[in-house]
Amino acid sequence: MYCSYYQATVNVATTWFVTGIFRAEECIAFERTIENSNTLLEFFVPDCYEEQFIFTMHALVERGHIHTFTKLPNRMID
């Protein structure tokens, strides 16, 4: 089973804050930066946590930590 896949553009100054939130909350999402990008993060989100993930992302957008986030086809699937 594959996770849902999201990409987000982040405020570089608070990238550490965004990654810290998801590293502190177990299993909501696995995040990492995309190679050669300071502003683009990718998130792998289990289906059972997608609603909580979206809620958290909207809160981060409202506070200016994330500029945009988009659900895309999972790039790990061949």
PDB file as gemmi writes it, atoms N, CA and C in Angstrom:
CRYST1    1.000    1.000    1.000  90.00  90.00  90.00 P 1                      
ATOM      1  N   MET A   1       0.841  -1.172   0.000  1.00  0.00           N  
ATOM      2  CA  MET A   1       0.000   0.000   0.000  1.00  0.00           C  
ATOM      3  C   MET A   1       0.892   1.243   0.000  1.00  0.00           C  
ATOM      4  N   TYR A   2       0.577   2.186  -0.862  1.00  0.00           N  
ATOM      5  CA  TYR A   2       1.335   3.419  -0.951  1.00  0.00           C  
ATOM      6  C   TYR A   2       0.597   4.548  -0.241  1.00  0.00           C  
ATOM      7  N   CYS A   3       1.357   5.500   0.238  1.00  0.00           N  
ATOM      8  CA  CYS A   3       0.797   6.669   0.913  1.00  0.00           C  
ATOM      9  C   CYS A   3       0.360   7.717  -0.100  1.00  0.00           C  
ATOM     10  N   SER A   4      -0.450   8.646   0.383  1.00  0.00           N  
ATOM     11  CA  SER A   4      -0.752   9.822  -0.421  1.00  0.00           C  
ATOM     12  C   SER A   4       0.509  10.667  -0.476  1.00  0.00           C  
ATOM     13  N   TYR A   5       0.639  11.421  -1.546  1.00  0.00           N  
ATOM     14  CA  TYR A   5       1.856  12.192  -1.770  1.00  0.00           C  
ATOM     15  C   TYR A   5       1.507  13.661  -1.949  1.00  0.00           C  
ATOM     16  N   TYR A   6       2.206  14.515  -1.236  1.00  0.00           N  
ATOM     17  CA  TYR A   6       2.012  15.959  -1.318  1.00  0.00           C  
ATOM     18  C   TYR A   6       3.356  16.643  -1.496  1.00  0.00           C  
ATOM     19  N   GLN A   7       3.335  17.789  -2.165  1.00  0.00           N  
ATOM     20  CA  GLN A   7       4.483  18.669  -2.213  1.00  0.00           C  
ATOM     21  C   GLN A   7       4.050  20.030  -1.692  1.00  0.00           C  
ATOM     22  N   ALA A   8       4.973  20.705  -1.003  1.00  0.00           N  
ATOM     23  CA  ALA A   8       4.663  22.014  -0.437  1.00  0.00           C  
ATOM     24  C   ALA A   8       5.845  22.948  -0.617  1.00  0.00           C  
ATOM     25  N   THR A   9       5.544  24.209  -0.891  1.00  0.00           N  
ATOM     26  CA  THR A   9       6.585  25.241  -0.881  1.00  0.00           C  
ATOM     27  C   THR A   9       6.532  25.887   0.495  1.00  0.00           C  
ATOM     28  N   VAL A  10       7.700  26.048   1.080  1.00  0.00           N  
ATOM     29  CA  VAL A  10       7.775  26.523   2.457  1.00  0.00           C  
ATOM     30  C   VAL A  10       8.549  27.825   2.549  1.00  0.00           C  
ATOM     31  N   ASN A  11       8.307  28.524   3.630  1.00  0.00           N  
ATOM     32  CA  ASN A  11       9.080  29.699   3.984  1.00  0.00           C  
ATOM     33  C   ASN A  11      10.429  29.176   4.481  1.00  0.00           C  
ATOM     34  N   VAL A  12      11.512  29.488   3.791  1.00  0.00           N  
ATOM     35  CA  VAL A  12      12.834  28.935   4.111  1.00  0.00           C  
ATOM     36  C   VAL A  12      13.217  29.191   5.559  1.00  0.00           C  
ATOM     37  N   ALA A  13      12.890  30.351   6.077  1.00  0.00           N  
ATOM     38  CA  ALA A  13      13.275  30.708   7.441  1.00  0.00           C  
ATOM     39  C   ALA A  13      12.620  29.808   8.496  1.00  0.00           C  
ATOM     40  N   THR A  14      11.489  29.181   8.162  1.00  0.00           N  
ATOM     41  CA  THR A  14      10.812  28.342   9.153  1.00  0.00           C  
ATOM     42  C   THR A  14      10.682  26.883   8.718  1.00  0.00           C  
ATOM     43  N   THR A  15      11.508  26.473   7.778  1.00  0.00           N  
ATOM     44  CA  THR A  15      11.488  25.064   7.351  1.00  0.00           C  
ATOM     45  C   THR A  15      11.728  24.136   8.539  1.00  0.00           C  
ATOM     46  N   TRP A  16      12.638  24.509   9.408  1.00  0.00           N  
ATOM     47  CA  TRP A  16      12.944  23.700  10.593  1.00  0.00           C  
ATOM     48  C   TRP A  16      11.697  23.511  11.455  1.00  0.00           C  
ATOM     49  N   PHE A  17      10.847  24.523  11.530  1.00  0.00           N  
ATOM     50  CA  PHE A  17       9.633  24.446  12.328  1.00  0.00           C  
ATOM     51  C   PHE A  17       8.656  23.445  11.716  1.00  0.00           C  
ATOM     52  N   VAL A  18       8.475  23.541  10.405  1.00  0.00           N  
ATOM     53  CA  VAL A  18       7.551  22.636   9.702  1.00  0.00           C  
ATOM     54  C   VAL A  18       8.022  21.190   9.841  1.00  0.00           C  
ATOM     55  N   THR A  19       9.296  20.942   9.587  1.00  0.00           N  
ATOM     56  CA  THR A  19       9.793  19.568   9.694  1.00  0.00           C  
ATOM     57  C   THR A  19       9.720  19.074  11.133  1.00  0.00           C  
ATOM     58  N   GLY A  20       9.955  19.956  12.083  1.00  0.00           N  
ATOM     59  CA  GLY A  20       9.878  19.566  13.489  1.00  0.00           C  
ATOM     60  C   GLY A  20       8.496  19.124  13.908  1.00  0.00           C  
ATOM     61  N   ILE A  21       7.475  19.779  13.379  1.00  0.00           N  
ATOM     62  CA  ILE A  21       6.094  19.394  13.703  1.00  0.00           C  
ATOM     63  C   ILE A  21       5.829  17.957  13.271  1.00  0.00           C  
ATOM     64  N   PHE A  22       6.224  17.623  12.063  1.00  0.00           N  
ATOM     65  CA  PHE A  22       5.923  16.277  11.561  1.00  0.00           C  
ATOM     66  C   PHE A  22       6.852  15.218  12.142  1.00  0.00           C  
ATOM     67  N   ARG A  23       8.021  15.600  12.566  1.00  0.00           N  
ATOM     68  CA  ARG A  23       8.912  14.635  13.217  1.00  0.00           C  
ATOM     69  C   ARG A  23       8.495  14.382  14.657  1.00  0.00           C  
ATOM     70  N   ALA A  24       7.839  15.342  15.285  1.00  0.00           N  
ATOM     71  CA  ALA A  24       7.386  15.183  16.667  1.00  0.00           C  
ATOM     72  C   ALA A  24       6.082  14.383  16.745  1.00  0.00           C  
ATOM     73  N   GLU A  25       5.276  14.429  15.706  1.00  0.00           N  
ATOM     74  CA  GLU A  25       4.009  13.703  15.679  1.00  0.00           C  
ATOM     75  C   GLU A  25       4.200  12.407  14.894  1.00  0.00           C  
ATOM     76  N   GLU A  26       4.188  11.303  15.585  1.00  0.00           N  
ATOM     77  CA  GLU A  26       4.447  10.022  14.945  1.00  0.00           C  
ATOM     78  C   GLU A  26       3.370   9.648  13.937  1.00  0.00           C  
ATOM     79  N   CYS A  27       3.790   9.194  12.816  1.00  0.00           N  
ATOM     80  CA  CYS A  27       2.950   8.548  11.798  1.00  0.00           C  
ATOM     81  C   CYS A  27       2.041   9.474  10.987  1.00  0.00           C  
ATOM     82  N   ILE A  28       1.981  10.770  11.270  1.00  0.00           N  
ATOM     83  CA  ILE A  28       1.107  11.629  10.470  1.00  0.00           C  
ATOM     84  C   ILE A  28       1.649  11.736   9.060  1.00  0.00           C  
ATOM     85  N   ALA A  29       2.950  11.983   8.944  1.00  0.00           N  
ATOM     86  CA  ALA A  29       3.553  12.114   7.617  1.00  0.00           C  
ATOM     87  C   ALA A  29       5.061  11.970   7.727  1.00  0.00           C  
ATOM     88  N   PHE A  30       5.645  11.455   6.657  1.00  0.00           N  
ATOM     89  CA  PHE A  30       7.089  11.458   6.509  1.00  0.00           C  
ATOM     90  C   PHE A  30       7.405  12.594   5.549  1.00  0.00           C  
ATOM     91  N   GLU A  31       8.284  13.501   5.963  1.00  0.00           N  
ATOM     92  CA  GLU A  31       8.620  14.625   5.096  1.00  0.00           C  
ATOM     93  C   GLU A  31      10.114  14.622   4.817  1.00  0.00           C  
ATOM     94  N   ARG A  32      10.444  15.216   3.691  1.00  0.00           N  
ATOM     95  CA  ARG A  32      11.848  15.422   3.347  1.00  0.00           C  
ATOM     96  C   ARG A  32      11.921  16.498   2.271  1.00  0.00           C  
ATOM     97  N   THR A  33      13.090  17.104   2.165  1.00  0.00           N  
ATOM     98  CA  THR A  33      13.272  18.108   1.122  1.00  0.00           C  
ATOM     99  C   THR A  33      13.537  17.404  -0.198  1.00  0.00           C  
ATOM    100  N   ILE A  34      13.166  18.047  -1.254  1.00  0.00           N  
ATOM    101  CA  ILE A  34      13.456  17.532  -2.586  1.00  0.00           C  
ATOM    102  C   ILE A  34      14.834  18.040  -2.973  1.00  0.00           C  
ATOM    103  N   GLU A  35      15.632  17.163  -3.548  1.00  0.00           N  
ATOM    104  CA  GLU A  35      17.006  17.511  -3.902  1.00  0.00           C  
ATOM    105  C   GLU A  35      17.081  18.817  -4.669  1.00  0.00           C  
ATOM    106  N   ASN A  36      18.111  19.585  -4.364  1.00  0.00           N  
ATOM    107  CA  ASN A  36      18.411  20.847  -5.047  1.00  0.00           C  
ATOM    108  C   ASN A  36      17.332  21.908  -4.862  1.00  0.00           C  
ATOM    109  N   SER A  37      16.587  21.833  -3.779  1.00  0.00           N  
ATOM    110  CA  SER A  37      15.555  22.841  -3.527  1.00  0.00           C  
ATOM    111  C   SER A  37      15.578  23.226  -2.056  1.00  0.00           C  
ATOM    112  N   ASN A  38      15.596  24.508  -1.800  1.00  0.00           N  
ATOM    113  CA  ASN A  38      15.523  24.989  -0.418  1.00  0.00           C  
ATOM    114  C   ASN A  38      14.085  25.226   0.023  1.00  0.00           C  
ATOM    115  N   THR A  39      13.168  25.271  -0.921  1.00  0.00           N  
ATOM    116  CA  THR A  39      11.797  25.654  -0.582  1.00  0.00           C  
ATOM    117  C   THR A  39      10.756  24.574  -0.839  1.00  0.00           C  
ATOM    118  N   LEU A  40      11.149  23.422  -1.352  1.00  0.00           N  
ATOM    119  CA  LEU A  40      10.171  22.395  -1.721  1.00  0.00           C  
ATOM    120  C   LEU A  40      10.340  21.160  -0.833  1.00  0.00           C  
ATOM    121  N   LEU A  41       9.263  20.830  -0.127  1.00  0.00           N  
ATOM    122  CA  LEU A  41       9.223  19.625   0.693  1.00  0.00           C  
ATOM    123  C   LEU A  41       8.243  18.642   0.073  1.00  0.00           C  
ATOM    124  N   GLU A  42       8.509  17.358   0.289  1.00  0.00           N  
ATOM    125  CA  GLU A  42       7.541  16.339  -0.106  1.00  0.00           C  
ATOM    126  C   GLU A  42       7.097  15.595   1.139  1.00  0.00           C  
ATOM    127  N   PHE A  43       5.852  15.169   1.123  1.00  0.00           N  
ATOM    128  CA  PHE A  43       5.247  14.494   2.258  1.00  0.00           C  
ATOM    129  C   PHE A  43       4.602  13.195   1.787  1.00  0.00           C  
ATOM    130  N   PHE A  44       4.841  12.128   2.527  1.00  0.00           N  
ATOM    131  CA  PHE A  44       4.192  10.849   2.307  1.00  0.00           C  
ATOM    132  C   PHE A  44       3.247  10.641   3.487  1.00  0.00           C  
ATOM    133  N   VAL A  45       1.950  10.550   3.198  1.00  0.00           N  
ATOM    134  CA  VAL A  45       0.928  10.584   4.238  1.00  0.00           C  
ATOM    135  C   VAL A  45       0.088   9.309   4.192  1.00  0.00           C  
ATOM    136  N   PRO A  46       0.072   8.520   5.274  1.00  0.00           N  
ATOM    137  CA  PRO A  46      -0.818   7.352   5.306  1.00  0.00           C  
ATOM    138  C   PRO A  46      -2.280   7.795   5.181  1.00  0.00           C  
ATOM    139  N   ASP A  47      -3.066   7.010   4.492  1.00  0.00           N  
ATOM    140  CA  ASP A  47      -4.467   7.366   4.250  1.00  0.00           C  
ATOM    141  C   ASP A  47      -5.224   7.683   5.539  1.00  0.00           C  
ATOM    142  N   CYS A  48      -4.954   6.949   6.603  1.00  0.00           N  
ATOM    143  CA  CYS A  48      -5.696   7.148   7.853  1.00  0.00           C  
ATOM    144  C   CYS A  48      -5.352   8.464   8.547  1.00  0.00           C  
ATOM    145  N   TYR A  49      -4.272   9.140   8.131  1.00  0.00           N  
ATOM    146  CA  TYR A  49      -3.881  10.422   8.732  1.00  0.00           C  
ATOM    147  C   TYR A  49      -4.029  11.600   7.776  1.00  0.00           C  
ATOM    148  N   GLU A  50      -4.608  11.364   6.610  1.00  0.00           N  
ATOM    149  CA  GLU A  50      -4.678  12.422   5.614  1.00  0.00           C  
ATOM    150  C   GLU A  50      -5.516  13.612   6.095  1.00  0.00           C  
ATOM    151  N   GLU A  51      -6.618  13.362   6.747  1.00  0.00           N  
ATOM    152  CA  GLU A  51      -7.462  14.458   7.235  1.00  0.00           C  
ATOM    153  C   GLU A  51      -6.710  15.306   8.263  1.00  0.00           C  
ATOM    154  N   GLN A  52      -6.005  14.671   9.178  1.00  0.00           N  
ATOM    155  CA  GLN A  52      -5.221  15.387  10.184  1.00  0.00           C  
ATOM    156  C   GLN A  52      -4.063  16.154   9.527  1.00  0.00           C  
ATOM    157  N   PHE A  53      -3.440  15.544   8.527  1.00  0.00           N  
ATOM    158  CA  PHE A  53      -2.360  16.201   7.791  1.00  0.00           C  
ATOM    159  C   PHE A  53      -2.867  17.471   7.113  1.00  0.00           C  
ATOM    160  N   ILE A  54      -3.990  17.379   6.423  1.00  0.00           N  
ATOM    161  CA  ILE A  54      -4.549  18.536   5.720  1.00  0.00           C  
ATOM    162  C   ILE A  54      -4.908  19.646   6.704  1.00  0.00           C  
ATOM    163  N   PHE A  55      -5.488  19.287   7.834  1.00  0.00           N  
ATOM    164  CA  PHE A  55      -5.812  20.271   8.869  1.00  0.00           C  
ATOM    165  C   PHE A  55      -4.547  20.993   9.332  1.00  0.00           C  
ATOM    166  N   THR A  56      -3.482  20.240   9.587  1.00  0.00           N  
ATOM    167  CA  THR A  56      -2.212  20.813  10.034  1.00  0.00           C  
ATOM    168  C   THR A  56      -1.608  21.711   8.964  1.00  0.00           C  
ATOM    169  N   MET A  57      -1.664  21.264   7.714  1.00  0.00           N  
ATOM    170  CA  MET A  57      -1.107  22.065   6.622  1.00  0.00           C  
ATOM    171  C   MET A  57      -1.858  23.383   6.457  1.00  0.00           C  
ATOM    172  N   HIS A  58      -3.178  23.360   6.563  1.00  0.00           N  
ATOM    173  CA  HIS A  58      -3.951  24.603   6.459  1.00  0.00           C  
ATOM    174  C   HIS A  58      -3.565  25.571   7.584  1.00  0.00           C  
ATOM    175  N   ALA A  59      -3.350  25.042   8.778  1.00  0.00           N  
ATOM    176  CA  ALA A  59      -2.927  25.893   9.891  1.00  0.00           C  
ATOM    177  C   ALA A  59      -1.557  26.505   9.610  1.00  0.00           C  
ATOM    178  N   LEU A  60      -0.651  25.738   9.014  1.00  0.00           N  
ATOM    179  CA  LEU A  60       0.684  26.250   8.683  1.00  0.00           C  
ATOM    180  C   LEU A  60       0.624  27.287   7.560  1.00  0.00           C  
ATOM    181  N   VAL A  61      -0.297  27.108   6.623  1.00  0.00           N  
ATOM    182  CA  VAL A  61      -0.492  28.105   5.557  1.00  0.00           C  
ATOM    183  C   VAL A  61      -1.001  29.412   6.172  1.00  0.00           C  
ATOM    184  N   GLU A  62      -1.987  29.316   7.050  1.00  0.00           N  
ATOM    185  CA  GLU A  62      -2.549  30.510   7.691  1.00  0.00           C  
ATOM    186  C   GLU A  62      -1.498  31.302   8.458  1.00  0.00           C  
ATOM    187  N   ARG A  63      -0.516  30.604   9.009  1.00  0.00           N  
ATOM    188  CA  ARG A  63       0.524  31.258   9.805  1.00  0.00           C  
ATOM    189  C   ARG A  63       1.751  31.651   8.982  1.00  0.00           C  
ATOM    190  N   GLY A  64       1.717  31.376   7.671  1.00  0.00           N  
ATOM    191  CA  GLY A  64       2.791  31.814   6.787  1.00  0.00           C  
ATOM    192  C   GLY A  64       4.011  30.918   6.725  1.00  0.00           C  
ATOM    193  N   HIS A  65       3.937  29.729   7.321  1.00  0.00           N  
ATOM    194  CA  HIS A  65       5.077  28.810   7.282  1.00  0.00           C  
ATOM    195  C   HIS A  65       5.132  28.035   5.964  1.00  0.00           C  
ATOM    196  N   ILE A  66       3.968  27.834   5.365  1.00  0.00           N  
ATOM    197  CA  ILE A  66       3.869  27.142   4.081  1.00  0.00           C  
ATOM    198  C   ILE A  66       3.140  28.067   3.113  1.00  0.00           C  
ATOM    199  N   HIS A  67       3.653  28.154   1.894  1.00  0.00           N  
ATOM    200  CA  HIS A  67       3.016  29.002   0.886  1.00  0.00           C  
ATOM    201  C   HIS A  67       1.906  28.245   0.168  1.00  0.00           C  
ATOM    202  N   THR A  68       2.209  27.052  -0.327  1.00  0.00           N  
ATOM    203  CA  THR A  68       1.222  26.226  -1.026  1.00  0.00           C  
ATOM    204  C   THR A  68       1.505  24.759  -0.732  1.00  0.00           C  
ATOM    205  N   PHE A  69       0.473  23.935  -0.844  1.00  0.00           N  
ATOM    206  CA  PHE A  69       0.679  22.482  -0.833  1.00  0.00           C  
ATOM    207  C   PHE A  69      -0.320  21.852  -1.780  1.00  0.00           C  
ATOM    208  N   THR A  70       0.136  20.784  -2.426  1.00  0.00           N  
ATOM    209  CA  THR A  70      -0.644  20.154  -3.484  1.00  0.00           C  
ATOM    210  C   THR A  70      -0.512  18.630  -3.382  1.00  0.00           C  
ATOM    211  N   LYS A  71      -1.632  17.955  -3.563  1.00  0.00           N  
ATOM    212  CA  LYS A  71      -1.601  16.505  -3.650  1.00  0.00           C  
ATOM    213  C   LYS A  71      -1.262  16.121  -5.083  1.00  0.00           C  
ATOM    214  N   LEU A  72      -0.298  15.224  -5.238  1.00  0.00           N  
ATOM    215  CA  LEU A  72       0.170  14.778  -6.555  1.00  0.00           C  
ATOM    216  C   LEU A  72       0.216  13.261  -6.578  1.00  0.00           C  
ATOM    217  N   PRO A  73       0.341  12.684  -7.770  1.00  0.00           N  
ATOM    218  CA  PRO A  73       0.563  11.234  -7.829  1.00  0.00           C  
ATOM    219  C   PRO A  73       1.866  10.899  -7.121  1.00  0.00           C  
ATOM    220  N   ASN A  74       1.869   9.817  -6.395  1.00  0.00           N  
ATOM    221  CA  ASN A  74       3.059   9.410  -5.645  1.00  0.00           C  
ATOM    222  C   ASN A  74       4.192   9.103  -6.616  1.00  0.00           C  
ATOM    223  N   ARG A  75       5.270   9.848  -6.533  1.00  0.00           N  
ATOM    224  CA  ARG A  75       6.373   9.699  -7.473  1.00  0.00           C  
ATOM    225  C   ARG A  75       7.195   8.436  -7.226  1.00  0.00           C  
ATOM    226  N   MET A  76       6.929   7.719  -6.137  1.00  0.00           N  
ATOM    227  CA  MET A  76       7.648   6.488  -5.845  1.00  0.00           C  
ATOM    228  C   MET A  76       7.017   5.279  -6.539  1.00  0.00           C  
ATOM    229  N   ILE A  77       5.824   5.471  -7.086  1.00  0.00           N  
ATOM    230  CA  ILE A  77       5.174   4.367  -7.787  1.00  0.00           C  
ATOM    231  C   ILE A  77       5.686   4.354  -9.223  1.00  0.00           C  
ATOM    232  N   ASP A  78       6.122   3.229  -9.659  1.00  0.00           N  
ATOM    233  CA  ASP A  78       6.673   3.111 -11.026  1.00  0.00           C  
ATOM    234  C   ASP A  78       5.632   3.358 -12.070  1.00  0.00           C  
TER     235      ASP A  78                                                      
END                                                                             
